[in-house]
């Protein structure tokens, strides 16, 4: 019992965790989007017989099962990559059928299914945003990372960059550790890393390396500050103005109940599920969306007049609110067509973060 109590249970972030989670997110998004698109194009066919229906939730379950088995059965680091991809594909196929599991009549087209799926996806993205931040350097975590890199020696895939990473972390452990066992182990590993016994290889660039290399080339050649700022200004205005105009239109009829009802009916004819929402909530949505549209438009103006700090802060906060809060309602109203809107908003948010990192000095 004392052994169990003394054990350290504090989790340590896996080396490369953000990349694995990124693969899961991309696979998740692709799985849901492609599944819905394929079913829409093919007319929602069913695989089975008169008595059986093999739903794609089963394929999702199989992929999730394989994804969970890989890191349990094998110690190779490539298992984490495939586990991340398969888990994203599996959970996408699984959660796409959530409408059947939250309704009495197994309604695949239940309107609330879309926001439920988006909420789960959003939670994963928020976890990624948190995990991708530079974690606090500590001795225990550094030693975990070194031991993980050492596995590359067994697969003959240790490259020079990983060797330098090990040297840096081992030096830190020797200097900062209080545990004499940690210091002794790190010292022994330092000798091994510096010895001729350690063989590194010139790793061939994989697909991800090529994508990053091409992106860096594109960034250096084409993404000057003026071009990025100009694209942000146009994008913020494109996102903001329609919402602001919608708010202005509503303000003209807000005091006239007949005109307001006609306006809501006109919206209902264009958007299928808006008629299921009470008028008060529709108006609150238009008000919130309009105010965010105003903030985004103001952000564009701030970028134009050179107030890029204020412009980037206000625009990023506004888009995050849209992504986290308003899009949940929008997914209920417009269903999966909102994927395009959310994807565009997320792209603009990443562009703002890119501009802040590269061109705004802190």
C-alpha positions as a Markdown table, in Angstrom:
| # | Residue | x | y | z |
|---|---|---|---|---|
| 1 | Unk | 0.0 | 0.0 | 0.0 |
| 2 | Unk | 2.8 | 2.4 | 0.8 |
| 3 | Unk | 4.3 | 1.8 | -2.6 |
| 4 | Unk | 1.0 | 2.8 | -4.3 |
| 5 | Unk | 0.7 | 5.9 | -2.1 |
| 6 | Unk | 4.2 | 7.1 | -2.8 |
| 7 | Unk | 3.9 | 6.6 | -6.6 |
| 8 | Unk | 3.9 | 9.9 | -8.6 |
| 9 | Unk | 0.6 | 10.1 | -10.5 |
| 10 | Unk | 1.0 | 13.6 | -12.0 |
| 11 | Unk | 0.6 | 13.2 | -15.8 |
| 12 | Unk | 3.4 | 14.2 | -18.2 |
| 13 | Unk | 2.6 | 15.5 | -21.7 |
| 14 | Unk | 3.8 | 13.2 | -24.4 |
| 15 | Unk | 6.5 | 14.4 | -26.7 |
| 16 | Unk | 4.7 | 15.5 | -29.9 |
| 17 | Unk | 1.3 | 15.3 | -28.3 |
| 18 | Unk | 0.1 | 18.4 | -30.2 |
| 19 | Unk | 0.9 | 16.8 | -33.5 |
| 20 | Unk | -1.0 | 13.7 | -32.6 |
| 21 | Unk | -4.0 | 15.6 | -31.5 |
| 22 | Unk | -3.9 | 17.8 | -34.6 |
| 23 | Unk | -4.1 | 14.6 | -36.7 |
| 24 | Unk | -7.1 | 13.5 | -34.6 |
| 25 | Unk | -8.9 | 16.8 | -35.2 |
| 26 | Unk | -8.3 | 16.8 | -38.9 |
| 27 | Unk | -9.4 | 13.2 | -39.2 |
| 28 | Unk | -12.5 | 14.0 | -37.1 |
| 29 | Unk | -13.5 | 16.9 | -39.3 |
| 30 | Unk | -12.8 | 15.0 | -42.5 |
| 31 | Unk | -14.8 | 12.0 | -41.3 |
| 32 | Unk | -17.9 | 13.9 | -40.5 |
| 33 | Unk | -17.8 | 16.2 | -43.5 |
| 34 | Unk | -17.0 | 13.5 | -46.1 |
| 35 | Unk | -19.7 | 11.1 | -44.6 |
| 36 | Unk | -22.4 | 13.7 | -44.6 |
| 37 | Unk | -21.4 | 14.9 | -48.2 |
| 38 | Unk | -21.2 | 11.3 | -49.5 |
| 39 | Unk | -24.6 | 10.4 | -48.0 |
| 40 | Unk | -26.2 | 13.6 | -49.4 |
| 41 | Unk | -24.8 | 12.9 | -52.9 |
| 42 | Unk | -25.9 | 9.2 | -52.9 |
| 43 | Unk | -29.3 | 9.7 | -51.4 |
| 44 | Unk | -28.6 | 8.2 | -48.0 |
| 45 | Unk | -28.4 | 4.5 | -49.0 |
| 46 | Unk | -28.6 | 1.8 | -46.4 |
| 47 | Unk | -26.2 | -1.2 | -46.4 |
| 48 | Unk | -28.0 | -4.4 | -45.3 |
| 49 | Unk | -31.1 | -6.5 | -45.8 |
| 50 | Unk | -34.8 | -6.1 | -44.9 |
| 51 | Unk | -33.9 | -7.2 | -41.4 |
| 52 | Unk | -30.4 | -5.8 | -41.0 |
| 53 | Unk | -29.0 | -2.3 | -41.3 |
| 54 | Unk | -25.3 | -1.9 | -41.0 |
| 55 | Unk | -24.9 | 1.7 | -39.9 |
| 56 | Unk | -21.6 | 3.5 | -40.2 |
| 57 | Unk | -21.4 | 3.9 | -36.4 |
| 58 | Unk | -20.2 | 0.2 | -36.5 |
| 59 | Unk | -17.3 | 1.1 | -38.8 |
| 60 | Unk | -16.5 | 4.0 | -36.4 |
| 61 | Unk | -16.5 | 1.6 | -33.5 |
| 62 | Unk | -14.1 | -0.8 | -35.3 |
| 63 | Unk | -11.7 | 2.0 | -36.1 |
| 64 | Unk | -11.9 | 3.3 | -32.5 |
| 65 | Unk | -11.1 | -0.3 | -31.2 |
| 66 | Unk | -8.1 | -0.6 | -33.6 |
| 67 | Unk | -6.9 | 2.9 | -32.5 |
| 68 | Unk | -7.1 | 1.8 | -28.8 |
| 69 | Unk | -5.3 | -1.5 | -29.4 |
| 70 | Unk | -2.3 | -0.2 | -31.4 |
| 71 | Unk | -0.5 | 1.6 | -28.5 |
| 72 | Unk | -1.5 | -1.1 | -26.1 |
| 73 | Unk | 0.0 | -3.9 | -28.3 |
| 74 | Unk | 3.1 | -2.1 | -29.8 |
| 75 | Unk | 5.8 | 0.1 | -28.4 |
| 76 | Unk | 6.8 | 1.7 | -31.7 |
| 77 | Unk | 6.2 | 5.4 | -31.9 |
| 78 | Unk | 4.5 | 5.1 | -35.3 |
| 79 | Unk | 1.5 | 3.6 | -33.4 |
| 80 | Unk | 0.7 | 7.0 | -31.9 |
| 81 | Unk | 0.4 | 8.5 | -35.4 |
| 82 | Unk | -2.0 | 5.8 | -36.7 |
| 83 | Unk | -3.9 | 5.7 | -33.4 |
| 84 | Unk | -4.5 | 9.5 | -33.7 |
| 85 | Unk | -5.7 | 9.2 | -37.3 |
| 86 | Unk | -7.9 | 6.2 | -36.7 |
| 87 | Unk | -9.4 | 7.6 | -33.5 |
| 88 | Unk | -10.4 | 10.8 | -35.4 |
| 89 | Unk | -12.0 | 8.8 | -38.2 |
| 90 | Unk | -13.7 | 6.5 | -35.8 |
| 91 | Unk | -15.2 | 9.1 | -33.5 |
| 92 | Unk | -16.3 | 11.1 | -36.6 |
| 93 | Unk | -18.2 | 8.0 | -38.0 |
| 94 | Unk | -19.6 | 7.3 | -34.5 |
| 95 | Unk | -20.8 | 10.8 | -33.5 |
| 96 | Unk | -22.3 | 11.5 | -36.9 |
| 97 | Unk | -25.1 | 9.2 | -35.9 |
| 98 | Unk | -25.7 | 10.9 | -32.5 |
| 99 | Unk | -29.2 | 12.0 | -33.6 |
| 100 | Unk | -30.3 | 8.3 | -33.5 |
| 101 | Unk | -29.1 | 7.9 | -30.0 |
| 102 | Unk | -30.8 | 11.0 | -28.4 |
| 103 | Unk | -34.2 | 10.5 | -30.0 |
| 104 | Unk | -37.0 | 8.0 | -29.3 |
| 105 | Unk | -37.6 | 7.4 | -33.1 |
| 106 | Unk | -33.8 | 7.1 | -34.0 |
| 107 | Unk | -34.0 | 10.4 | -36.0 |
| 108 | Unk | -30.7 | 10.7 | -37.9 |
| 109 | Unk | -31.7 | 14.2 | -39.1 |
| 110 | Unk | -32.6 | 15.5 | -35.6 |
| 111 | Unk | -31.7 | 19.2 | -35.7 |
| 112 | Unk | -29.8 | 19.2 | -32.4 |
| 113 | Unk | -27.4 | 16.6 | -33.7 |
| 114 | Unk | -25.4 | 19.1 | -35.7 |
| 115 | Unk | -24.6 | 21.4 | -32.7 |
| 116 | Unk | -23.8 | 18.3 | -30.5 |
| 117 | Unk | -21.3 | 17.1 | -33.1 |
| 118 | Unk | -19.8 | 20.6 | -33.4 |
| 119 | Unk | -19.6 | 21.0 | -29.6 |
| 120 | Unk | -17.6 | 17.8 | -29.3 |
| 121 | Unk | -15.3 | 18.9 | -32.1 |
| 122 | Unk | -14.9 | 22.3 | -30.5 |
| 123 | Unk | -13.9 | 20.7 | -27.1 |
| 124 | Unk | -11.2 | 18.8 | -29.0 |
| 125 | Unk | -9.9 | 22.0 | -30.6 |
| 126 | Unk | -9.9 | 23.8 | -27.2 |
| 127 | Unk | -7.9 | 20.9 | -25.7 |
| 128 | Unk | -5.5 | 21.2 | -28.7 |
| 129 | Unk | -5.1 | 25.0 | -28.1 |
| 130 | Unk | -4.2 | 24.3 | -24.5 |
| 131 | Unk | -1.9 | 21.3 | -25.1 |
| 132 | Unk | 0.0 | 23.1 | -27.9 |
| 133 | Unk | 1.2 | 25.8 | -25.6 |
| 134 | Unk | 4.8 | 25.5 | -24.5 |
| 135 | Unk | 4.7 | 23.5 | -21.3 |
| 136 | Unk | 6.6 | 24.4 | -18.2 |
| 137 | Unk | 10.1 | 22.9 | -18.3 |
| 138 | Unk | 10.7 | 20.4 | -15.5 |
| 139 | Unk | 13.2 | 17.6 | -14.7 |
| 140 | Unk | 10.7 | 14.7 | -14.7 |
| 141 | Unk | 9.1 | 15.7 | -18.0 |
| 142 | Unk | 12.5 | 16.3 | -19.6 |
| 143 | Unk | 13.7 | 12.8 | -18.6 |
| 144 | Unk | 10.4 | 11.3 | -20.0 |
| 145 | Unk | 11.2 | 13.0 | -23.3 |
| 146 | Unk | 14.8 | 11.8 | -23.4 |
| 147 | Unk | 13.7 | 8.2 | -22.8 |
| 148 | Unk | 11.1 | 8.5 | -25.5 |
| 149 | Unk | 13.6 | 9.8 | -28.1 |
| 150 | Unk | 16.0 | 6.9 | -27.2 |
| 151 | Unk | 13.4 | 4.6 | -28.7 |
| 152 | Unk | 14.4 | 6.0 | -32.1 |
| 153 | Unk | 17.8 | 4.2 | -31.8 |
| 154 | Unk | 16.1 | 0.8 | -31.9 |
| 155 | Unk | 14.3 | 1.7 | -35.1 |
| 156 | Unk | 17.4 | 3.3 | -36.7 |
| 157 | Unk | 15.5 | 6.6 | -37.1 |
| 158 | Unk | 17.3 | 8.9 | -34.7 |
| 159 | Unk | 18.1 | 12.1 | -36.5 |
| 160 | Unk | 20.5 | 15.0 | -35.7 |
| 161 | Unk | 17.8 | 17.3 | -34.4 |
| 162 | Unk | 16.7 | 14.7 | -31.9 |
| 163 | Unk | 20.3 | 14.2 | -30.7 |
| 164 | Unk | 20.6 | 17.9 | -30.0 |
| 165 | Unk | 17.2 | 17.8 | -28.2 |
| 166 | Unk | 18.5 | 15.0 | -26.0 |
| 167 | Unk | 21.7 | 16.9 | -25.2 |
| 168 | Unk | 19.8 | 20.1 | -24.2 |
| 169 | Unk | 17.4 | 18.2 | -22.0 |
| 170 | Unk | 20.1 | 16.1 | -20.3 |
| 171 | Unk | 22.2 | 19.2 | -19.5 |
| 172 | Unk | 19.1 | 20.8 | -18.0 |
| 173 | Unk | 18.4 | 17.6 | -15.9 |
| 174 | Unk | 22.0 | 17.5 | -14.5 |
| 175 | Unk | 21.9 | 21.2 | -13.6 |
| 176 | Unk | 18.4 | 21.4 | -12.1 |
| 177 | Unk | 17.6 | 17.9 | -10.7 |
| 178 | Unk | 17.5 | 17.4 | -6.9 |
| 179 | Unk | 17.1 | 13.6 | -7.1 |
| 180 | Unk | 20.5 | 12.0 | -7.2 |
| 181 | Unk | 19.1 | 9.1 | -9.2 |
| 182 | Unk | 17.9 | 11.4 | -11.9 |
| 183 | Unk | 21.3 | 13.1 | -12.0 |
| 184 | Unk | 23.2 | 9.8 | -12.2 |
| 185 | Unk | 20.9 | 8.5 | -15.0 |
| 186 | Unk | 21.2 | 11.7 | -16.9 |
| 187 | Unk | 25.0 | 11.7 | -16.6 |
| 188 | Unk | 25.2 | 8.1 | -17.9 |
| 189 | Unk | 23.0 | 9.1 | -20.8 |
| 190 | Unk | 25.1 | 12.1 | -21.6 |
| 191 | Unk | 28.2 | 9.9 | -21.9 |
| 192 | Unk | 26.2 | 7.6 | -24.2 |
| 193 | Unk | 24.9 | 10.4 | -26.4 |
| 194 | Unk | 28.4 | 11.8 | -26.8 |
| 195 | Unk | 30.0 | 8.5 | -27.5 |
| 196 | Unk | 30.6 | 6.9 | -30.9 |
| 197 | Unk | 28.1 | 4.2 | -30.0 |
| 198 | Unk | 25.2 | 6.5 | -30.8 |
| 199 | Unk | 24.5 | 6.5 | -34.5 |
| 200 | Unk | 22.1 | 9.1 | -36.1 |
| 201 | Unk | 20.7 | 9.1 | -39.6 |
| 202 | Unk | 19.9 | 11.7 | -42.1 |
| 203 | Unk | 16.1 | 11.3 | -42.1 |
| 204 | Unk | 14.3 | 11.5 | -45.4 |
| 205 | Unk | 11.6 | 14.2 | -45.2 |
| 206 | Unk | 8.1 | 12.8 | -44.9 |
| 207 | Unk | 4.9 | 14.3 | -46.2 |
| 208 | Unk | 4.5 | 16.6 | -43.2 |
| 209 | Unk | 8.1 | 17.8 | -43.5 |
| 210 | Unk | 7.5 | 18.6 | -47.1 |
| 211 | Unk | 4.2 | 20.5 | -46.4 |
| 212 | Unk | 6.0 | 22.5 | -43.7 |
| 213 | Unk | 9.0 | 23.2 | -46.0 |
| 214 | Unk | 6.7 | 24.3 | -48.8 |
| 215 | Unk | 4.7 | 26.5 | -46.4 |
| 216 | Unk | 7.8 | 28.2 | -45.1 |
| 217 | Unk | 8.9 | 28.9 | -48.7 |
| 218 | Unk | 5.4 | 30.3 | -49.5 |
| 219 | Unk | 5.4 | 32.4 | -46.3 |
| 220 | Unk | 8.8 | 34.0 | -47.0 |
| 221 | Unk | 8.0 | 34.7 | -50.7 |
| 222 | Unk | 4.4 | 35.9 | -50.6 |
| 223 | Unk | 3.2 | 36.6 | -47.0 |
| 224 | Unk | 4.5 | 40.1 | -46.4 |
| 225 | Unk | 3.0 | 42.2 | -43.7 |
| 226 | Unk | 1.0 | 44.5 | -46.0 |
| 227 | Unk | -0.5 | 41.5 | -47.9 |
| 228 | Unk | -1.5 | 39.7 | -44.7 |
| 229 | Unk | -2.9 | 42.9 | -43.2 |
| 230 | Unk | -4.8 | 43.6 | -46.4 |
| 231 | Unk | -6.3 | 40.1 | -46.5 |
| 232 | Unk | -7.3 | 40.4 | -42.8 |
| 233 | Unk | -9.0 | 43.7 | -43.4 |
| 234 | Unk | -11.0 | 42.3 | -46.3 |
| 235 | Unk | -11.9 | 39.1 | -44.4 |
| 236 | Unk | -13.0 | 41.0 | -41.3 |
| 237 | Unk | -15.2 | 43.3 | -43.3 |
| 238 | Unk | -16.7 | 40.3 | -45.2 |
| 239 | Unk | -17.5 | 38.5 | -42.0 |
| 240 | Unk | -18.7 | 41.6 | -40.1 |
| 241 | Unk | -20.8 | 43.7 | -42.5 |
| 242 | Unk | -23.5 | 41.1 | -43.3 |
| 243 | Unk | -24.2 | 40.5 | -39.6 |
| 244 | Unk | -24.2 | 44.2 | -38.9 |
| 245 | Unk | -26.7 | 44.8 | -41.8 |
| 246 | Unk | -29.0 | 42.1 | -40.4 |
| 247 | Unk | -29.0 | 43.9 | -37.1 |
| 248 | Unk | -29.8 | 47.2 | -38.8 |
| 249 | Unk | -32.7 | 45.6 | -40.7 |
| 250 | Unk | -34.2 | 44.2 | -37.5 |
| 251 | Unk | -33.8 | 47.6 | -35.7 |
| 252 | Unk | -36.1 | 49.1 | -38.3 |
| 253 | Unk | -39.0 | 46.6 | -37.6 |
| 254 | Unk | -38.4 | 45.9 | -33.9 |
| 255 | Unk | -41.2 | 48.2 | -32.7 |
| 256 | Unk | -43.7 | 46.9 | -35.3 |
| 257 | Unk | -44.9 | 43.4 | -34.3 |
| 258 | Unk | -46.5 | 42.8 | -37.7 |
| 259 | Unk | -43.4 | 43.8 | -39.7 |
| 260 | Unk | -41.2 | 41.8 | -37.3 |
| 261 | Unk | -43.3 | 38.7 | -37.7 |
| 262 | Unk | -43.1 | 39.0 | -41.4 |
| 263 | Unk | -39.4 | 39.4 | -41.2 |
| 264 | Unk | -39.0 | 36.3 | -39.1 |
| 265 | Unk | -41.3 | 34.4 | -41.5 |
| 266 | Unk | -39.1 | 35.5 | -44.4 |
| 267 | Unk | -36.1 | 34.1 | -42.5 |
| 268 | Unk | -38.0 | 30.9 | -41.9 |
| 269 | Unk | -38.5 | 30.3 | -45.6 |
| 270 | Unk | -34.8 | 30.5 | -46.2 |
| 271 | Unk | -33.5 | 28.6 | -43.1 |
| 272 | Unk | -35.4 | 25.4 | -42.3 |
| 273 | Unk | -35.1 | 25.0 | -38.5 |
| 274 | Unk | -35.4 | 28.7 | -37.5 |
| 275 | Unk | -39.2 | 28.3 | -37.2 |
| 276 | Unk | -38.6 | 25.8 | -34.3 |
| 277 | Unk | -37.0 | 28.6 | -32.2 |
| 278 | Unk | -38.9 | 31.2 | -30.2 |
| 279 | Unk | -38.8 | 34.7 | -31.7 |
| 280 | Unk | -37.0 | 36.0 | -28.6 |
| 281 | Unk | -34.1 | 33.7 | -29.1 |
| 282 | Unk | -33.9 | 34.6 | -32.8 |
| 283 | Unk | -33.8 | 38.3 | -32.0 |
| 284 | Unk | -31.1 | 37.7 | -29.3 |
| 285 | Unk | -29.0 | 35.7 | -31.8 |
| 286 | Unk | -29.3 | 38.5 | -34.4 |
| 287 | Unk | -28.4 | 41.1 | -31.8 |
| 288 | Unk | -25.3 | 39.2 | -30.6 |
| 289 | Unk | -24.3 | 38.4 | -34.1 |
| 290 | Unk | -24.8 | 42.0 | -35.2 |
| 291 | Unk | -22.7 | 43.4 | -32.3 |
| 292 | Unk | -19.9 | 41.0 | -33.2 |
| 293 | Unk | -20.2 | 42.0 | -36.8 |
| 294 | Unk | -19.8 | 45.7 | -35.6 |
| 295 | Unk | -16.7 | 44.7 | -33.6 |
| 296 | Unk | -15.2 | 42.8 | -36.6 |
| 297 | Unk | -15.9 | 45.8 | -38.9 |
| 298 | Unk | -14.3 | 48.2 | -36.4 |
| 299 | Unk | -11.3 | 45.8 | -36.2 |
| 300 | Unk | -10.9 | 46.1 | -39.9 |
| 301 | Unk | -10.9 | 49.9 | -39.6 |
| 302 | Unk | -8.3 | 49.7 | -36.8 |
| 303 | Unk | -6.0 | 47.7 | -39.0 |
| 304 | Unk | -6.4 | 50.3 | -41.7 |
| 305 | Unk | -5.4 | 53.2 | -39.5 |
| 306 | Unk | -2.4 | 51.3 | -38.1 |
| 307 | Unk | -3.9 | 50.3 | -34.7 |
| 308 | Unk | -2.9 | 46.6 | -35.3 |
| 309 | Unk | -2.7 | 45.7 | -31.6 |
| 310 | Unk | -6.3 | 46.7 | -30.9 |
| 311 | Unk | -7.4 | 45.4 | -34.2 |
| 312 | Unk | -6.0 | 41.9 | -33.6 |
| 313 | Unk | -7.2 | 41.7 | -30.0 |
| 314 | Unk | -10.8 | 42.7 | -30.8 |
| 315 | Unk | -11.1 | 40.6 | -33.9 |
| 316 | Unk | -9.7 | 37.5 | -32.4 |
| 317 | Unk | -11.9 | 37.7 | -29.3 |
| 318 | Unk | -15.0 | 38.3 | -31.6 |
| 319 | Unk | -14.3 | 35.3 | -33.8 |
| 320 | Unk | -13.6 | 33.1 | -30.8 |
| 321 | Unk | -17.1 | 34.1 | -29.4 |
| 322 | Unk | -18.6 | 33.3 | -32.8 |
| 323 | Unk | -16.9 | 29.9 | -32.9 |
| 324 | Unk | -17.6 | 28.9 | -29.3 |
| 325 | Unk | -21.1 | 30.3 | -28.8 |
| 326 | Unk | -23.0 | 31.6 | -31.8 |
| 327 | Unk | -22.0 | 28.7 | -34.1 |
| 328 | Unk | -23.7 | 26.2 | -31.8 |
| 329 | Unk | -27.0 | 28.0 | -32.5 |
| 330 | Unk | -26.1 | 28.4 | -36.2 |
| 331 | Unk | -25.5 | 24.6 | -36.5 |
| 332 | Unk | -29.0 | 24.0 | -35.1 |
| 333 | Unk | -30.6 | 26.5 | -37.6 |
| 334 | Unk | -28.6 | 25.9 | -40.7 |
| 335 | Unk | -27.3 | 22.4 | -39.9 |
| 336 | Unk | -24.1 | 21.1 | -41.6 |
| 337 | Unk | -23.9 | 24.0 | -44.1 |
| 338 | Unk | -22.4 | 25.9 | -41.2 |
| 339 | Unk | -19.2 | 23.8 | -41.5 |
| 340 | Unk | -18.1 | 26.1 | -44.4 |
| 341 | Unk | -18.8 | 29.2 | -42.3 |
| 342 | Unk | -17.1 | 27.8 | -39.2 |
| 343 | Unk | -14.1 | 26.6 | -41.3 |
| 344 | Unk | -13.7 | 30.1 | -42.8 |
| 345 | Unk | -13.9 | 31.8 | -39.4 |
| 346 | Unk | -11.3 | 29.4 | -37.9 |
| 347 | Unk | -9.0 | 30.1 | -40.9 |
| 348 | Unk | -9.3 | 33.8 | -40.3 |
| 349 | Unk | -8.6 | 33.3 | -36.6 |
| 350 | Unk | -5.4 | 31.4 | -37.4 |
| 351 | Unk | -4.4 | 34.2 | -39.8 |
| 352 | Unk | -4.9 | 36.7 | -37.0 |
| 353 | Unk | -2.7 | 34.6 | -34.7 |
| 354 | Unk | -0.1 | 34.3 | -37.4 |
| 355 | Unk | -0.1 | 38.1 | -37.9 |
| 356 | Unk | 0.3 | 38.7 | -34.2 |
| 357 | Unk | 3.2 | 36.2 | -33.9 |
| 358 | Unk | 5.1 | 37.5 | -36.9 |
| 359 | Unk | 4.4 | 41.2 | -37.2 |
| 360 | Unk | 3.3 | 42.5 | -33.8 |
| 361 | Unk | 6.2 | 42.9 | -31.4 |
| 362 | Unk | 5.4 | 42.4 | -27.7 |
